[in-house]
Amino acid sequence: MFASLNPGHIGITVSLRDGVALAQRHGFGGFDAQLAPLHDEVTRHGAPAVRELFLQYGLRIGAWNLPFMPYIVPEPEWRDWLQKLPPMLASAQALGARRAGMWILSGSDERPFEENFSFHVARFQPLARMLADHGIRLGLEFIGPESFMRRFKHPFLRTLPAVVELGRAIGPNCGVLIDSWHWHASGGTRADLRGLTREALVHVHVGDAPAGVPRSELIDHCRKLPGTTGVIDLAGFMQALADAGYDGPVTAEPFDAELSALPAEQSAALTAVATRATVARAVRTAEAPG
């Protein structure tokens, strides 16, 4: 595992080249570069030059989000994206950027559960096959807070077992982007994590929850850096990742307004310390005797 920086998660807007420099300055091991900037860099400078950029800063490429939400866009736009993606995916493949993610809304105002499940499978399957053709895995992220689900007319999946089931229905290269915040907010337990495998784990987000807020009232965009409040069982969460043999990026996603208001260097520094400490905890527990 390695600590990776996603600047957008902490309120920083920065170019790819400035972003990797920022990550290097603060001791991250990776950078979550997004697909469009990666493709633009490859188009302008070639894949070898972009690979050398990451090597120059001692960084690995983390994970990137799909550039559109397959279950939200109208069908013509969805089909248009299927036409536009292959050259972008070829750039990602050439760079070894083979971890993609997309969150799944925990409800719908239009479709009841079973209809929505089938709709998600239909929208994601062609995309997953396209990703597989380029050696890329897709991690689905569930949104755990009950408060978020309550805004919809029809509830949809909001737990780890449910998103694993959806991934299996979509295809063999479709796994999980698991976030400690959403796992906690959904009422997840250590037992839920025991079945995870290295093959199923595509990406990991970490964060903590504000103190004194019941799980049923947690709000999605009010979070904390991992390990800052001790509300979430990060020890159990990271132990499960270590036991599964996960070796990919671990990215903080605090969505903390106070953190985002800080100067970029200070925000990145605090995030680096918290993320590296979280990764180190996994290593220590995995190697502890007994």
Residue pairs with C-beta under 8 A, 6 or more apart in sequence:
1 204
1 241
1 242
1 246
1 247
1 248
1 249
1 250
1 279
1 282
1 283
2 28
2 29
2 30
2 60
2 248
2 249
2 250
2 279
3 27
3 28
3 29
3 30
3 249
3 250
3 251
3 272
3 275
3 276
3 278
3 279
4 23
4 28
4 29
4 30
4 31
4 32
4 60
4 62
4 63
4 249
4 250
4 251
4 275
5 19
5 22
5 23
5 26
5 28
5 30
5 31
5 32
5 62
5 251
5 268
5 271
5 272
5 275
6 32
6 62
6 251
6 252
6 253
7 13
7 14
7 19
7 22
7 264
7 268
9 251
9 252
9 253
9 254
9 255
9 271
10 252
10 254
10 256
10 259
10 260
10 267
10 268
10 271
11 259
11 260
11 261
11 267
12 19
12 22
12 260
12 264
12 267
12 268
14 22
14 264
15 37
16 33
16 37
16 38
16 41
17 53
19 31
19 33
20 31
20 33
20 53
20 54
20 57
20 59
21 57
22 264
22 265
22 268
23 30
23 31
23 57
23 59
23 268
24 57
24 58
24 59
25 265
25 268
26 265
26 268
26 269
26 271
26 272
27 272
27 276
28 59
28 272
28 275
28 276
29 58
29 59
29 60
29 249
30 59
30 60
30 61
30 62
30 249
31 54
31 57
31 59
31 60
31 61
31 62
32 62
32 63
32 64
32 249
32 251
33 61
33 62
33 64
33 97
34 64
34 65
34 67
35 64
35 65
35 66
35 67
35 88
35 91
35 92
35 97
35 100
36 67
36 88
38 50
38 61
38 64
38 91
38 92
38 95
38 97
39 87
39 88
39 91
39 92
41 49
41 50
41 53
42 50
42 91
42 94
42 95
43 91
47 91
47 94
47 95
50 95
51 95
51 96
54 60
54 61
54 95
60 249
61 95
61 96
61 97
62 99
62 203
62 248
62 249
62 251
63 99
63 100
63 101
63 139
63 177
63 202
63 203
63 248
63 249
63 251
64 92
64 97
64 99
64 100
64 101
65 100
65 101
65 102
66 100
66 101
66 102
66 127
66 138
67 81
67 88
68 77
68 78
68 81
69 102
70 78
70 81
70 102
70 120
70 123
70 124
70 127
71 104
71 105
71 119
71 120
71 123
71 124
73 81
78 123
82 126
82 127
82 130
85 127
85 130
86 130
86 134
89 130
89 131
89 133
89 134
89 136
90 134
92 98
92 100
92 134
92 136
93 134
93 135
93 136
97 136
98 134
98 135
98 136
98 137
99 136
99 137
99 139
99 202
99 203
99 248
99 249
100 131
100 136
100 137
100 138
100 139
100 202
101 138
101 139
101 140
101 141
101 177
101 202
101 203
102 138
102 139
102 140
102 141
102 177
103 140
103 141
103 142
103 143
103 177
104 120
104 140
104 141
104 142
104 143
104 156
104 157
104 163
104 166
105 143
105 152
105 156
106 142
106 143
106 144
106 145
106 148
106 149
106 152
106 155
106 156
106 157
106 158
107 148
107 149
107 151
107 152
107 153
107 154
107 155
107 156
108 116
108 152
108 153
108 154
108 156
109 152
109 153
109 154
110 154
111 119
111 154
112 154
113 154
113 155
113 156
116 154
116 156
117 156
117 157
117 166
117 169
120 166
120 170
121 166
121 169
121 170
124 138
124 170
124 171
124 174
125 170
125 171
127 138
128 138
128 170
128 171
128 173
128 174
129 171
131 137
131 138
131 173
132 171
132 172
132 173
136 173
137 173
137 174
137 175
137 202
138 167
138 170
138 173
138 174
138 175
138 202
139 174
139 175
139 176
139 177
139 178
139 201
139 202
139 203
140 163
140 166
140 167
140 170
140 174
140 175
140 176
140 177
141 163
141 176
141 177
141 178
141 179
141 182
141 205
142 157
142 158
142 159
142 160
142 162
142 163
142 182
142 186
143 149
143 158
143 182
143 220
144 158
144 159
144 179
144 181
144 182
144 183
144 184
144 185
144 186
144 187
144 188
144 218
145 158
145 182
145 185
145 186
145 218
145 219
145 220
146 158
146 185
146 215
146 216
146 217
146 218
147 216
147 217
147 218
147 219
147 220
148 158
148 219
148 220
149 155
149 156
149 158
157 163
157 165
157 166
158 182
158 186
159 186
159 187
159 188
159 192
160 176
160 178
160 183
160 186
160 188
160 192
160 193
161 192
163 176
164 175
164 176
164 195
164 200
167 174
167 175
167 176
167 200
168 174
175 199
175 200
175 201
175 202
176 196
176 200
176 201
176 202
177 202
177 203
177 204
177 205
178 196
178 201
178 203
178 204
178 205
179 204
179 205
179 206
179 207
179 253
180 204
180 205
180 206
180 207
180 208
180 226
180 232
180 234
180 237
181 205
181 206
181 207
181 208
181 209
181 223
181 232
181 253
182 205
183 192
183 193
183 232
183 237
184 209
184 215
184 231
184 232
184 233
185 209
185 215
185 218
185 220
187 215
190 233
190 236
190 239
190 240
193 236
193 237
193 240
193 241
194 240
194 243
196 240
196 241
196 244
196 246
197 244
197 245
198 244
198 245
198 246
198 247
200 244
201 241
201 244
201 246
201 248
202 248
203 248
203 249
203 251
204 241
204 246
204 248
204 249
204 250
204 251
205 250
205 251
205 252
205 253
206 226
206 234
206 237
206 250
206 251
206 252
206 253
206 275
206 278
207 223
207 224
207 225
207 226
207 232
207 252
207 253
207 254
207 255
208 223
208 224
208 225
208 226
208 227
208 228
208 229
208 230
208 231
208 232
208 234
208 254
209 218
209 223
209 224
209 229
209 231
209 232
210 218
210 222
210 223
210 224
210 229
210 231
211 229
211 231
213 222
220 255
221 255
222 255
222 256
222 257
223 253
223 254
223 255
223 256
224 254
224 256
225 252
225 254
225 256
225 259
225 270
225 271
225 274
225 275
226 232
226 234
226 252
226 254
226 274
226 275
226 277
226 278
227 234
227 274
227 277
227 278
227 281
228 274
234 278
234 281
235 281
235 285
238 278
238 279
238 281
238 282
238 285
239 282
239 285
239 286
241 250
241 282
242 282
242 283
242 285
242 286
243 286
250 275
250 278
250 279
250 282
251 275
252 271
252 274
252 275
252 278
254 271
259 267
259 270
259 271
260 267
262 270
